[in-house]
């Protein structure tokens, strides 16, 4: 008998073992289980859904939930991640995903879709967030916008709230740019140190400050800045445009791509 059940916290050790065995063995079972114990969790309905056949775990679709304030209004997101089903039960994969998507009132995101998953997401009315990104060389600069390490004291309002949710994550670079929050993760471009933008609290401020941000990062040894087009209001100077692979996807009937952050997802947790 097949059952499609919510993943509870008590299930996470078994879910971690399954994902290690059937999804990505380079991450330990403990690391996979820890993915769903994120610092901003509060009132999450589940950790995704699991497919069981006569009690045996045969499939998983993970979910990371967040409550975000956008234009002064609260929105609840579900980031879909770590979708893995045993070969013997692949015919039930889409039904497992549908179980997660059937939850009402949510905005859905997926930031690491494989090509076979992309076609399914498009069929299910998901939209590409962005298909390309800018690569900008970081150069020294004098004056301009004030850029500093983010803290409680130099951020305001919702920017401070987002920072609080993520300040404990070791992978993130946290910046305050004219009192707005910008978050980045380390990356590589042409084999050299780079930083990829995960969140830009205000695209207009961020775009004006790209030179100052680059100078701040260069002082830390970061040579390039990677920025998705939706985070900017115009192309940065001296930048080149590159295709994104894989692209990120979202499904929402109320929000636009520019309002979707890459935070609150596996992209900053793994």
Backbone as CSV, one residue per row, in Angstrom:
resi,resn,N_x,N_y,N_z,CA_x,CA_y,CA_z,C_x,C_y,C_z
1,UNK,0.842,-1.197,0.000,0.000,0.000,0.000,0.879,1.250,0.000
2,UNK,0.634,2.166,-0.949,1.400,3.401,-1.026,0.768,4.475,-0.157
3,UNK,1.620,5.214,0.575,1.154,6.353,1.352,2.056,7.551,1.078
4,UNK,1.456,8.743,1.089,2.180,9.996,0.911,2.007,10.782,2.203
5,UNK,3.078,10.884,2.987,2.972,11.389,4.347,3.885,12.595,4.557
6,UNK,3.458,13.545,5.409,4.356,14.644,5.768,5.603,14.110,6.484
7,UNK,6.715,14.772,6.256,7.953,14.433,6.964,7.984,15.229,8.258
8,UNK,7.944,14.540,9.371,8.023,15.185,10.678,9.482,15.228,11.144
9,UNK,9.756,16.021,12.167,11.122,16.095,12.688,11.630,14.730,13.136
10,UNK,10.734,13.906,13.668,11.137,12.577,14.126,11.554,11.662,12.979
11,UNK,11.164,12.028,11.741,11.529,11.233,10.558,12.898,11.611,9.992
12,UNK,13.465,12.730,10.427,14.639,13.274,9.757,15.853,12.349,9.742
13,UNK,16.149,11.593,10.800,17.285,10.659,10.688,17.121,9.672,9.529
14,UNK,15.919,9.119,9.354,15.670,8.183,8.253,15.721,8.902,6.910
15,UNK,15.220,10.131,6.871,15.262,10.913,5.626,16.715,11.197,5.245
16,UNK,17.535,11.536,6.231,18.946,11.779,5.968,19.642,10.554,5.401
17,UNK,19.356,9.389,5.944,19.929,8.137,5.431,19.493,7.903,3.991
18,UNK,18.229,8.155,3.706,17.700,7.930,2.360,18.364,8.859,1.350
19,UNK,18.477,10.140,1.680,19.077,11.097,0.752,20.562,10.820,0.546
20,UNK,21.229,10.358,1.571,22.634,9.977,1.423,22.775,8.790,0.475
21,UNK,21.847,7.879,0.531,21.930,6.648,-0.269,21.413,6.841,-1.685
22,UNK,20.385,7.676,-1.861,19.700,7.731,-3.158,19.778,9.087,-3.857
23,UNK,20.380,10.088,-3.202,20.413,11.427,-3.817,21.830,11.968,-3.940
24,UNK,22.570,12.050,-2.853,23.930,12.589,-2.887,24.728,12.006,-1.728
25,UNK,25.576,11.035,-2.050,26.348,10.342,-1.013,27.508,11.177,-0.498
26,UNK,27.813,12.310,-1.157,28.910,13.148,-0.667,28.516,13.887,0.614
27,UNK,27.235,13.945,0.916,26.767,14.543,2.166,26.334,13.430,3.116
28,UNK,26.736,13.553,4.350,26.428,12.527,5.336,24.942,12.529,5.670
29,UNK,24.429,11.431,6.199,23.030,11.419,6.638,22.734,12.535,7.643
30,UNK,23.703,12.804,8.522,23.511,13.853,9.523,23.407,15.227,8.863
31,UNK,24.227,15.446,7.811,24.182,16.714,7.097,22.844,16.901,6.388
32,UNK,22.336,15.842,5.790,21.039,15.942,5.122,19.935,16.230,6.132
33,UNK,19.953,15.548,7.265,18.921,15.783,8.277,18.992,17.213,8.807
34,UNK,20.224,17.751,8.958,20.403,19.100,9.490,19.870,20.173,8.537
35,UNK,19.748,19.845,7.248,19.226,20.797,6.268,17.858,21.328,6.676
36,UNK,17.078,20.504,7.348,15.706,20.869,7.685,15.576,21.440,9.094
37,UNK,16.718,21.704,9.733,16.726,22.379,11.040,17.359,23.748,10.850
38,UNK,16.700,24.584,10.086,17.263,25.874,9.696,16.967,26.931,10.756
39,UNK,17.786,27.988,10.808,17.696,28.934,11.931,16.426,29.759,11.987
40,UNK,15.712,29.950,10.867,14.508,30.783,10.881,13.242,29.967,11.064
41,UNK,13.356,28.654,11.263,12.144,27.844,11.332,11.292,28.256,12.525
42,UNK,10.014,28.270,12.288,9.059,28.600,13.335,7.667,28.308,12.814
43,UNK,7.031,27.300,13.356,5.699,26.938,12.904,5.662,26.270,11.552
44,UNK,6.770,25.658,11.128,6.757,24.975,9.828,5.763,23.814,9.867
45,UNK,5.007,23.597,8.806,3.995,22.534,8.823,4.579,21.137,8.716
46,UNK,5.743,21.010,8.089,6.377,19.716,7.869,7.782,19.986,7.318
47,UNK,8.464,18.948,6.904,9.770,19.081,6.253,9.723,18.570,4.814
48,UNK,8.530,18.546,4.251,8.320,17.962,2.936,7.442,16.732,3.056
49,UNK,7.534,15.858,2.054,6.673,14.683,2.040,7.470,13.447,1.651
50,UNK,7.004,12.311,2.139,7.684,11.041,1.896,6.718,10.027,1.303
51,UNK,7.243,9.223,0.418,6.489,8.130,-0.189,6.903,6.834,0.493
52,UNK,5.927,6.112,1.000,6.199,4.818,1.634,5.367,3.737,0.967
53,UNK,5.978,2.579,0.844,5.307,1.408,0.277,5.296,0.320,1.344
54,UNK,4.118,0.091,1.911,3.975,-0.854,3.025,4.928,-0.502,4.161
55,UNK,5.068,0.797,4.396,5.898,1.279,5.496,7.343,1.537,5.141
56,UNK,7.806,1.059,3.985,9.203,1.246,3.578,9.364,2.563,2.838
57,UNK,10.344,3.366,3.256,10.589,4.657,2.630,11.140,4.465,1.224
58,UNK,10.442,5.024,0.230,10.859,4.843,-1.165,11.015,6.167,-1.922
59,UNK,10.646,7.294,-1.307,10.787,8.577,-1.998,10.679,9.745,-1.044
60,UNK,11.327,10.846,-1.415,11.352,12.046,-0.578,11.283,13.281,-1.469
61,UNK,10.498,14.258,-1.079,10.626,15.617,-1.610,10.699,16.542,-0.398
62,UNK,11.851,17.214,-0.245,12.061,18.060,0.914,11.436,19.426,0.732
63,UNK,11.155,20.095,1.852,10.562,21.433,1.809,11.141,22.283,2.933
64,UNK,11.552,23.498,2.577,12.067,24.471,3.534,11.111,25.661,3.520
65,UNK,10.517,25.954,4.672,9.482,26.984,4.752,10.032,28.275,5.356
66,UNK,9.443,29.387,4.948,9.820,30.669,5.528,8.661,31.641,5.424
67,UNK,8.627,32.564,6.367,7.663,33.669,6.327,8.455,34.942,6.054
68,UNK,8.165,35.594,4.944,8.918,36.770,4.515,7.992,37.967,4.360
69,UNK,8.502,39.134,4.717,7.740,40.371,4.572,8.147,41.068,3.278
70,UNK,7.189,41.259,2.388,7.426,41.892,1.090,6.396,42.985,0.896
71,UNK,6.868,44.192,0.663,5.996,45.376,0.538,5.075,45.510,1.754
72,UNK,5.614,45.170,2.929,4.871,45.310,4.167,3.867,44.212,4.444
73,UNK,3.820,43.203,3.584,2.847,42.114,3.725,3.576,40.793,3.948
74,UNK,3.032,39.953,4.827,3.641,38.650,5.120,3.296,37.639,4.031
75,UNK,4.309,36.904,3.579,4.142,35.858,2.571,4.832,34.593,3.065
76,UNK,4.218,33.451,2.809,4.799,32.170,3.225,5.323,31.436,1.994
77,UNK,6.585,31.020,2.081,7.263,30.354,0.972,7.548,28.899,1.314
78,UNK,7.576,28.089,0.269,8.010,26.696,0.370,9.089,26.473,-0.688
79,UNK,10.314,26.273,-0.239,11.429,25.970,-1.135,11.531,24.455,-1.280
80,UNK,11.280,23.970,-2.490,11.313,22.524,-2.752,12.744,22.094,-3.012
81,UNK,13.167,21.045,-2.345,14.557,20.619,-2.459,14.664,19.108,-2.282
82,UNK,15.756,18.552,-2.773,16.116,17.153,-2.474,14.993,16.178,-2.838
83,UNK,14.584,16.203,-4.098,13.532,15.311,-4.601,14.198,14.043,-5.104
84,UNK,13.960,12.939,-4.433,14.607,11.669,-4.776,13.624,10.528,-4.568
85,UNK,13.506,9.675,-5.578,12.601,8.518,-5.512,13.355,7.296,-6.035
86,UNK,13.194,6.188,-5.368,13.849,4.954,-5.797,13.376,4.565,-7.200
87,UNK,14.259,3.937,-7.957,13.963,3.554,-9.337,12.675,2.744,-9.420
88,UNK,12.447,1.886,-8.454,11.271,1.017,-8.479,9.959,1.780,-8.330
89,UNK,10.047,3.056,-7.863,8.832,3.818,-7.604,8.814,5.156,-8.356
90,UNK,9.637,5.272,-9.415,9.728,6.534,-10.145,8.389,6.960,-10.760
91,UNK,7.532,6.009,-11.059,6.252,6.362,-11.668,5.364,7.180,-10.724
92,UNK,5.721,7.206,-9.439,4.939,7.959,-8.459,5.611,9.276,-8.083
93,UNK,6.710,9.631,-8.768,7.473,10.825,-8.411,6.636,12.092,-8.492
94,UNK,5.931,12.266,-9.615,5.162,13.502,-9.805,4.017,13.593,-8.806
95,UNK,3.425,12.472,-8.475,2.354,12.478,-7.471,2.899,12.920,-6.115
96,UNK,4.131,12.509,-5.802,4.757,12.932,-4.549,4.952,14.443,-4.542
97,UNK,5.436,14.988,-5.660,5.610,16.431,-5.754,4.269,17.147,-5.653
98,UNK,3.244,16.617,-6.300,1.909,17.219,-6.250,1.403,17.303,-4.812
99,UNK,1.736,16.323,-3.987,1.306,16.332,-2.595,1.833,17.564,-1.879
100,UNK,3.069,17.932,-2.195,3.656,19.138,-1.601,3.021,20.399,-2.176
101,UNK,2.841,20.432,-3.495,2.301,21.619,-4.155,0.827,21.853,-3.843
102,UNK,0.144,20.850,-3.336,-1.286,20.989,-3.025,-1.527,21.827,-1.777
103,UNK,-0.487,22.151,-1.040,-0.647,22.969,0.161,-1.059,24.392,-0.251
104,UNK,-2.133,24.902,0.303,-2.666,26.196,-0.169,-1.926,27.400,0.406
105,UNK,-2.008,28.513,-0.317,-1.543,29.793,0.190,-0.051,30.008,0.199
106,UNK,0.709,29.184,-0.537,2.166,29.261,-0.498,2.737,29.744,-1.831
107,UNK,3.898,30.400,-1.764,4.724,30.646,-2.934,5.783,29.542,-2.959
108,UNK,6.038,28.969,-4.131,6.968,27.846,-4.234,8.214,28.252,-5.022
109,UNK,9.363,27.744,-4.582,10.618,27.976,-5.294,11.380,26.667,-5.433
110,UNK,12.222,26.606,-6.463,13.159,25.490,-6.629,14.408,26.052,-7.289
111,UNK,15.556,25.891,-6.628,16.781,26.549,-7.074,17.858,25.595,-7.570
112,UNK,17.564,24.320,-7.676,18.606,23.370,-8.090,18.020,22.244,-8.928
113,UNK,17.171,22.604,-9.880,16.477,21.594,-10.689,17.403,20.977,-11.739
114,UNK,17.411,19.654,-11.824,18.100,18.963,-12.908,17.251,19.075,-14.179
115,UNK,17.854,18.856,-15.357,17.096,19.025,-16.614,15.784,18.267,-16.652
116,UNK,15.751,17.026,-16.170,14.507,16.260,-16.210,13.467,16.872,-15.291
117,UNK,13.913,17.519,-14.202,12.985,18.169,-13.277,12.474,19.480,-13.869
118,UNK,13.316,20.169,-14.633,12.911,21.439,-15.235,11.648,21.291,-16.078
119,UNK,11.584,20.253,-16.889,10.411,20.067,-17.752,9.153,19.842,-16.924
120,UNK,9.277,19.162,-15.800,8.126,18.939,-14.924,7.687,20.244,-14.280
121,UNK,8.658,21.039,-13.823,8.320,22.316,-13.198,7.601,23.239,-14.184
122,UNK,8.085,23.285,-15.414,7.437,24.130,-16.422,5.997,23.664,-16.678
123,UNK,5.792,22.365,-16.730,4.451,21.822,-16.924,3.530,22.207,-15.768
124,UNK,4.108,22.332,-14.560,3.336,22.663,-13.370,3.262,24.175,-13.125
125,UNK,3.502,24.968,-14.186,3.318,26.422,-14.154,4.394,27.158,-13.355
126,UNK,5.558,26.553,-13.175,6.674,27.285,-12.586,7.286,28.197,-13.648
127,UNK,7.817,29.316,-13.194,8.417,30.316,-14.072,9.897,30.455,-13.751
128,UNK,10.704,30.694,-14.779,12.131,30.903,-14.565,12.343,32.256,-13.887
129,UNK,13.096,32.255,-12.790,13.429,33.511,-12.116,14.358,34.348,-12.976
130,UNK,15.387,33.716,-13.480,16.348,34.406,-14.325,17.126,33.366,-15.113
131,UNK,17.464,33.705,-16.345,18.197,32.769,-17.195,19.667,33.162,-17.374
132,UNK,20.052,34.305,-16.802,21.436,34.747,-16.958,21.860,35.597,-15.775
133,UNK,23.158,35.806,-15.674,23.701,36.606,-14.570,24.893,37.410,-15.079
134,UNK,25.184,38.485,-14.362,26.328,39.329,-14.683,27.553,38.872,-13.896
135,UNK,28.688,38.910,-14.553,29.969,38.754,-13.875,30.697,40.085,-13.974
136,UNK,31.034,40.664,-12.832,31.664,41.980,-12.783,32.995,41.880,-12.050
137,UNK,34.080,42.379,-12.624,35.355,42.378,-11.902,35.314,43.389,-10.761
138,UNK,35.809,42.992,-9.616,35.872,43.901,-8.471,37.136,44.755,-8.574
139,UNK,36.958,46.077,-8.467,38.067,47.018,-8.625,38.135,47.946,-7.421
140,UNK,39.308,48.509,-7.150,39.406,49.498,-6.060,38.535,50.701,-6.360
141,UNK,38.022,51.345,-5.326,37.185,52.533,-5.503,37.357,53.446,-4.304
142,UNK,37.188,54.719,-4.534,37.265,55.709,-3.465,35.899,56.354,-3.284
143,UNK,35.501,56.518,-2.026,34.237,57.186,-1.750,33.050,56.353,-2.196
144,UNK,31.943,57.033,-2.474,30.742,56.341,-2.923,29.917,55.811,-1.774
145,UNK,29.092,54.828,-2.072,28.163,54.259,-1.093,28.911,53.597,0.054
146,UNK,28.357,53.746,1.253,28.964,53.128,2.430,28.629,51.641,2.471
147,UNK,29.654,50.813,2.485,29.497,49.360,2.580,30.232,48.884,3.827
148,UNK,29.563,48.069,4.637,30.167,47.579,5.871,29.671,46.173,6.162
149,UNK,30.336,45.493,7.077,29.830,44.214,7.551,28.478,44.454,8.218
150,UNK,27.488,43.645,7.884,26.143,43.846,8.419,26.106,43.568,9.919
151,UNK,25.287,44.329,10.610,25.095,44.140,12.046,23.707,44.636,12.417
152,UNK,23.293,44.377,13.644,22.004,44.867,14.125,21.938,46.392,14.066
153,UNK,23.083,47.034,14.253,23.118,48.486,14.370,23.052,49.210,13.021
154,UNK,23.522,48.590,11.946,23.566,49.328,10.681,22.554,48.842,9.645
155,UNK,21.535,48.118,10.108,20.423,47.717,9.247,19.122,48.200,9.855
156,UNK,18.095,48.356,9.035,16.822,48.857,9.528,15.665,47.969,9.075
157,UNK,14.593,47.987,9.855,13.325,47.366,9.477,13.431,45.921,9.038
158,UNK,12.791,45.630,7.884,12.770,44.263,7.363,14.164,43.776,7.015
159,UNK,15.084,44.681,6.637,16.462,44.286,6.335,17.123,43.671,7.571
160,UNK,16.873,44.262,8.723,17.422,43.711,9.962,16.818,42.346,10.267
161,UNK,15.526,42.178,9.991,14.867,40.895,10.258,15.466,39.778,9.403
162,UNK,15.698,40.064,8.115,16.272,39.047,7.230,17.689,38.700,7.681
163,UNK,18.453,39.711,8.068,19.805,39.466,8.588,19.754,38.582,9.823
164,UNK,18.855,38.852,10.747,18.742,38.045,11.961,18.477,36.581,11.632
165,UNK,17.661,36.354,10.602,17.334,34.981,10.213,18.553,34.224,9.702
166,UNK,19.564,34.929,9.183,20.650,34.267,8.465,22.051,34.516,9.029
167,UNK,22.169,35.338,10.058,23.498,35.742,10.504,24.334,34.584,11.032
168,UNK,23.689,33.496,11.447,24.438,32.364,11.973,24.928,31.388,10.925
169,UNK,24.615,31.633,9.647,25.008,30.699,8.589,26.443,30.981,8.156
170,UNK,27.347,30.027,8.319,28.774,30.290,8.079,29.132,30.553,6.629
171,UNK,28.321,30.100,5.669,28.662,30.275,4.252,28.427,31.694,3.756
172,UNK,27.589,32.457,4.444,27.159,33.750,3.911,28.131,34.884,4.241
173,UNK,28.248,35.803,3.296,28.909,37.086,3.514,27.794,38.107,3.724
174,UNK,27.766,38.769,4.884,26.685,39.677,5.241,27.169,41.124,5.126
175,UNK,26.506,41.924,4.292,26.888,43.317,4.109,25.716,44.253,4.377
176,UNK,26.056,45.426,4.906,25.111,46.526,5.011,25.491,47.557,3.960
177,UNK,24.539,47.887,3.091,24.767,48.845,2.008,23.728,49.953,2.156
178,UNK,24.164,51.094,2.662,23.225,52.182,2.962,22.046,51.680,3.792
179,UNK,22.341,50.914,4.821,21.354,50.380,5.775,20.438,49.315,5.191
180,UNK,20.701,48.852,3.967,19.959,47.727,3.415,20.856,46.483,3.451
181,UNK,20.240,45.317,3.411,20.965,44.057,3.593,21.283,43.407,2.255
182,UNK,22.547,43.028,2.092,23.000,42.270,0.927,23.717,41.025,1.448
183,UNK,23.350,39.858,0.905,23.971,38.601,1.331,24.560,37.892,0.118
184,UNK,25.753,37.318,0.298,26.458,36.648,-0.793,27.046,35.339,-0.296
185,UNK,27.334,34.447,-1.239,28.046,33.215,-0.921,29.333,33.143,-1.732
186,UNK,30.376,32.513,-1.199,31.622,32.361,-1.955,31.414,31.500,-3.192
187,UNK,32.154,31.815,-4.257,32.069,31.079,-5.509,33.416,31.190,-6.213
188,UNK,33.475,30.684,-7.457,34.696,30.802,-8.258,34.311,31.241,-9.672
189,UNK,35.129,32.098,-10.266,35.002,32.486,-11.666,36.402,32.422,-12.268
190,UNK,36.544,31.664,-13.349,37.853,31.482,-13.988,38.901,30.986,-12.989
191,UNK,38.442,30.199,-12.036,39.335,29.654,-11.027,39.725,30.620,-9.938
192,UNK,39.181,31.838,-9.973,39.528,32.870,-8.993,38.374,33.089,-8.014
193,UNK,38.679,33.590,-6.813,37.621,33.802,-5.812,36.554,34.789,-6.304
194,UNK,35.310,34.428,-6.090,34.173,35.258,-6.470,33.121,35.188,-5.375
195,UNK,32.128,36.049,-5.480,31.002,36.015,-4.556,29.723,36.139,-5.363
196,UNK,28.753,35.288,-5.060,27.464,35.320,-5.756,26.416,35.957,-4.861
197,UNK,25.655,36.895,-5.409,24.612,37.575,-4.654,23.427,36.629,-4.443
198,UNK,23.051,36.442,-3.179,21.871,35.664,-2.829,20.669,36.553,-2.542
199,UNK,20.964,37.780,-2.101,19.885,38.681,-1.691,20.375,40.111,-1.807
200,UNK,19.570,40.969,-2.436,19.846,42.399,-2.485,18.591,43.123,-2.017
201,UNK,18.637,43.680,-0.829,17.439,44.208,-0.190,16.723,45.278,-0.980
202,UNK,17.454,46.063,-1.763,16.866,47.110,-2.588,17.644,47.159,-3.898
203,UNK,17.058,46.699,-5.015,17.803,46.647,-6.280,18.391,47.985,-6.714
204,UNK,17.666,49.073,-6.479,18.175,50.381,-6.901,19.416,50.763,-6.105
205,UNK,19.353,50.601,-4.785,20.521,50.897,-3.946,21.666,49.964,-4.292
206,UNK,21.355,48.688,-4.465,22.391,47.714,-4.790,23.091,48.071,-6.102
207,UNK,22.311,48.437,-7.123,22.892,48.752,-8.430,23.830,49.953,-8.338
208,UNK,23.402,50.989,-7.612,24.261,52.163,-7.444,25.538,51.832,-6.682
209,UNK,25.472,50.805,-5.823,26.583,50.508,-4.924,27.489,49.383,-5.413
210,UNK,27.264,48.861,-6.617,28.035,47.697,-7.059,29.539,47.983,-7.047
211,UNK,29.943,49.160,-7.468,31.363,49.492,-7.442,31.930,49.472,-6.036
212,UNK,31.202,50.066,-5.087,31.651,50.093,-3.695,31.641,48.698,-3.080
213,UNK,30.634,47.907,-3.433,30.585,46.523,-2.943,31.785,45.741,-3.479
214,UNK,32.064,45.931,-4.778,33.204,45.243,-5.375,34.508,45.614,-4.700
215,UNK,34.696,46.901,-4.394,35.922,47.339,-3.723,36.025,46.714,-2.332
216,UNK,34.897,46.640,-1.631,34.875,46.019,-0.294,35.256,44.540,-0.379
217,UNK,34.714,43.844,-1.381,35.015,42.424,-1.544,36.463,42.217,-1.990
218,UNK,36.958,43.100,-2.865,38.337,42.974,-3.336,39.315,43.060,-2.172
219,UNK,39.012,43.886,-1.203,39.869,44.004,-0.022,39.904,42.699,0.774
220,UNK,38.901,41.846,0.551,38.853,40.524,1.196,39.384,39.437,0.285
221,UNK,39.924,39.826,-0.868,40.499,38.851,-1.791,39.524,38.271,-2.789
222,UNK,38.320,38.853,-2.885,37.292,38.367,-3.809,37.405,39.149,-5.113
223,UNK,37.639,38.457,-6.224,38.001,39.102,-7.483,36.793,39.425,-8.364
224,UNK,35.745,38.600,-8.309,34.577,38.802,-9.178,33.286,38.815,-8.361
225,UNK,32.281,39.494,-8.918,30.945,39.519,-8.342,29.968,38.918,-9.342
226,UNK,29.171,37.935,-8.902,28.144,37.324,-9.738,26.773,37.814,-9.274
227,UNK,25.995,38.363,-10.210,24.716,38.967,-9.852,23.650,38.597,-10.869
228,UNK,22.564,38.000,-10.418,21.442,37.735,-11.316,20.813,39.054,-11.749
229,UNK,20.318,39.085,-12.969,19.781,40.329,-13.530,18.639,40.906,-12.699
230,UNK,17.850,40.033,-12.062,16.686,40.521,-11.313,17.068,41.338,-10.089
231,UNK,18.324,41.225,-9.643,18.769,41.991,-8.482,19.228,43.396,-8.855
232,UNK,19.264,43.720,-10.140,19.785,45.015,-10.581,18.747,45.781,-11.397
233,UNK,18.941,47.074,-11.499,18.068,47.888,-12.335,18.698,48.176,-13.689
234,UNK,19.992,47.898,-13.826,20.681,48.049,-15.106,21.963,47.222,-15.060
235,UNK,22.550,46.996,-16.217,23.773,46.192,-16.281,24.917,46.918,-15.588
236,UNK,25.652,46.235,-14.706,26.809,46.863,-14.067,27.887,47.200,-15.101
237,UNK,28.627,48.257,-14.856,29.725,48.629,-15.745,30.774,47.517,-15.778
238,UNK,31.359,47.315,-16.938,32.442,46.337,-17.159,31.988,44.895,-16.923
239,UNK,30.672,44.659,-16.916,30.176,43.302,-16.660,29.969,42.540,-17.956
240,UNK,29.970,41.219,-17.842,29.615,40.345,-18.959,28.416,39.501,-18.530
241,UNK,27.563,39.156,-19.494,26.344,38.405,-19.211,26.567,36.944,-19.571
242,UNK,26.221,36.053,-18.645,26.433,34.619,-18.865,25.146,33.850,-18.589
243,UNK,24.944,32.738,-19.297,23.730,31.933,-19.060,23.801,31.209,-17.724
244,UNK,22.676,31.090,-17.082,22.607,30.411,-15.789,22.254,28.941,-15.991
245,UNK,22.995,28.084,-15.361,22.733,26.648,-15.471,23.001,25.969,-14.121
246,UNK,21.952,25.383,-13.515,20.564,25.417,-13.981,19.883,26.720,-13.557
247,UNK,18.840,27.136,-14.260,18.099,28.324,-13.825,17.285,28.033,-12.569
248,UNK,16.885,29.090,-11.894,16.039,28.966,-10.705,14.581,29.155,-11.115
249,UNK,13.671,28.502,-10.372,12.251,28.535,-10.712,11.409,28.970,-9.515
250,UNK,10.250,29.581,-9.819,9.294,29.903,-8.767,7.876,29.807,-9.324
251,UNK,6.929,29.661,-8.397,5.516,29.662,-8.763,4.763,30.525,-7.763
252,UNK,4.188,31.611,-8.261,3.458,32.545,-7.404,2.451,33.295,-8.254
253,UNK,1.281,33.535,-7.685,0.271,34.312,-8.406,0.232,35.760,-7.933
254,UNK,1.166,36.143,-7.034,1.133,37.497,-6.482,2.465,38.227,-6.535
255,UNK,3.565,37.514,-6.698,4.875,38.133,-6.616,5.600,38.056,-7.959
256,UNK,6.475,39.022,-8.183,7.298,39.038,-9.396,8.686,38.483,-9.082
257,UNK,9.436,38.185,-10.122,10.768,37.592,-9.941,11.676,38.486,-9.116
258,UNK,11.581,39.806,-9.275,12.468,40.715,-8.556,12.222,40.716,-7.052
259,UNK,11.084,40.163,-6.626,10.748,40.130,-5.201,11.123,38.808,-4.534
260,UNK,11.721,37.901,-5.291,12.076,36.579,-4.768,13.553,36.549,-4.388
261,UNK,13.844,36.200,-3.161,15.222,36.091,-2.703,15.701,34.649,-2.817
262,UNK,17.025,34.470,-2.926,17.577,33.117,-2.939,17.894,32.636,-1.522
263,UNK,17.730,33.542,-0.552,17.838,33.123,0.845,16.669,32.201,1.194
264,UNK,16.644,31.714,2.416,15.593,30.812,2.875,15.502,29.579,1.986
265,UNK,16.646,29.050,1.612,16.666,27.900,0.705,17.902,27.044,0.952
266,UNK,17.953,25.903,0.259,19.112,25.022,0.374,20.379,25.661,-0.174
267,UNK,20.244,26.712,-1.002,21.410,27.369,-1.567,22.302,28.008,-0.521
268,UNK,21.749,28.349,0.633,22.551,28.930,1.706,22.740,27.972,2.877
269,UNK,22.042,26.838,2.841,22.110,25.898,3.953,23.075,24.748,3.704
270,UNK,23.240,24.339,2.448,24.096,23.197,2.151,25.538,23.635,1.883
